[in-house]
Amino acid sequence: MTMAICIKCGSEKWGAWTPCEGCKYEPKAIEDRARQLMLTDHYYSMQELDLFGRRIAAGEPWVFDERTTDDFLAEYIQALHAQAVYDANEALVNEYRDTLDKEERDFTDEMGELVWTSSALLWRYGHFQGRVARAHTIGGWDAALAEFQKIQAEDPRLWSLEIMRSRTDDIDSYIVNVPARPTVGV
């Protein structure tokens, strides 16, 4: 089990998100859960954790600078997003996996869940991409966007895909992808 330091009182505890036996604090908010995760043996040695715990117990409000904390929080939110996207699309991922031969499956088994999910979502979108391309050819960006949104309404599994306009010189086109970071929230 994970050894952690309570972000409120500096006591040692088992598990990042378990209640502290010393002060009874239990992190609920995303930022507090990320901060609590930072103070675990996943990231620091027991000697470092002991030092952090003593600093917090002595009244220091937080042991990391704002940038380090913000960077960790952003990574934590990204991980939550990746997990949410995978969880929402696990059946589609399995459907996609079934279309691959053994060699492709073995290769892609090495990849993380977000890569699997992205591949499955783009594979599914491939069934519809001709409609978006035709709409773009006939009516430009606005028509492509409208058709893309219709497709998402028809197949809600594609909710996490986004379409972005791409302009270079006189060429107006678009790209469809799975954002690596949440665009609205987790």
N, C-alpha and C positions, 0 to 999 in steps of 0.2 A: 504494500500500500504506500501511497505517497506521503512523505514527511513534508510538513508545511509550517509556516510561521503565521500566526494570526495577524492580519493587517491592522487590527484595532489595539491589541494589548501586547503583541510580541511573543505570546506563549507558543511553545511547540504544540503541534497537533497532527493527527493522522488525517490525511485527505484535505485537498484544497478547499472543498466546498462544504465540508462538514462543520457543524457548530463548534465553536471553541469551548472547551471545557472550562477555561479560565474566566472568560467574560461573557460567554454564551452567544457571541456574535456569529451570525451566519450570513455570508454574502449572497445577496439576491440580485442586485442590479448588475448589468453586463460589465460596467466599468469595475465594480468591486470584485466580480468573479475573475476578471482578467488580472487585476492587481493581486488577488489571492493566488492565482495560478503562477504568477511571477515568483512568488515567495515559496517555491517548492524545490525538492531535490531533483526535479526534472531539469532545472536550469542552474542550480547553484549547489555547491558542496555543503555539507553539514556545518563546516566551520564558517562559511559565508552566511548561511542561514542563521546561525547562532549570533553572529555580529549584527545582522539586520534585526533580529528579535530584540537584542539588547538596546539598539538605537530606538526602536519603536517603544519599548517599555520605558525608556528614559524620556519619552515625550516628543520625539521627532515625528512630525506628522506623516512623512513618507520618505522612503530611503532611496528613491530613484529620481533622476531629473525628469522634467516634463517631456522632453523629446523621447527618451527611452520608454517612458510610460505610454505616450501616444503611439509610438511605433508598435509596441507590444499589443496595445488595444486594437490597432488596425489589423494586425495579424490574427488576433483572436476573433474579431468580427468576420474577417475573411474566412477563417476556418468554420465558423458557425454557418456562414452563407453556403460554403461548399457542402457541408453536411446537410443543410436544409434542401438544397437543390438535388443532391443525391437521394435523400429520403423521399422527396416528392416524385422522383422519377425512377425509382428502383425497378419497377416492372418494365419500363421502357428500356432501361439498361439491359435487363435480362433478355428482352425481345431482340435487342441489337446483338447481344453476345451470341444468341442462337443463329444469327446469320453468318458468323465468322467461322472460318475453318480452324482446325486445332492449332496450327502454327500462328495464326493471327491472334487467337485467344491467349496462347502462351506468351506471346510478345506483349499484348496489352494487359495481361494480368499483373505485370510489373508496375503499371501506372496507377496513380492515385484515383480516388473516387471522382474528383471533379473532372479529370481527363476522360474517364469512362463516361460520365454523364454528359459532358460536352460532346463527345463523339456520338453518343446515342441521340442526343437532341438534334445535332446537325444532320445525322443520318435520317431521322424522321422528317426534318424540315426539307430534306432532299426530295421527298415525295411531293412537295408543294412548290418548290422553287421556280418551276416553269411559270406558274401563275403570277408570281411577283415579277419575274423578268418580263413577261408579256405586258403587265400593267405598267411597268417602268418604260418600256419601249413606246407604248401608246400614249401614256399620260404623264411621264416624268416621275419625279420624286414623290409628289403628293399621291399619285395613283399607286405607286409601289408601297408606300407607307400604309395606305388604306387597305390594300390587298393583304399585306402582312398582318395587319390587325384583324382582318376577317379570318385569316388562317388560324391565328391564335385563339379566336373565339370558337372556331370549329374544333380545334384540337388543343384543349387547355394544357396538355402536357408541354406545350411549347411556350408557356408563359414566361419562362426565364430567358428566352432568347431576346436579343435586341437587334434592331435594324438601325444602322447609322448611315447618314448621307456622307458621301465621299466625293469631294470636288477637286479636280486638278485641271488647271488650264480651262479648256472648253469642254471637258468631259464631266458629266454629272452621273455618278453611279452610286452604289450602296454596298454595304457589307453587312452580313448577318453573323452574329457571334453570341457566345455565352460570356457575359461579363464576369471577370475574375473577382470583382468586388461587388457587393450588393449595391444596387442603384436606389433602392427605396428603403431598405432595412431588412432585418432578418425575421 
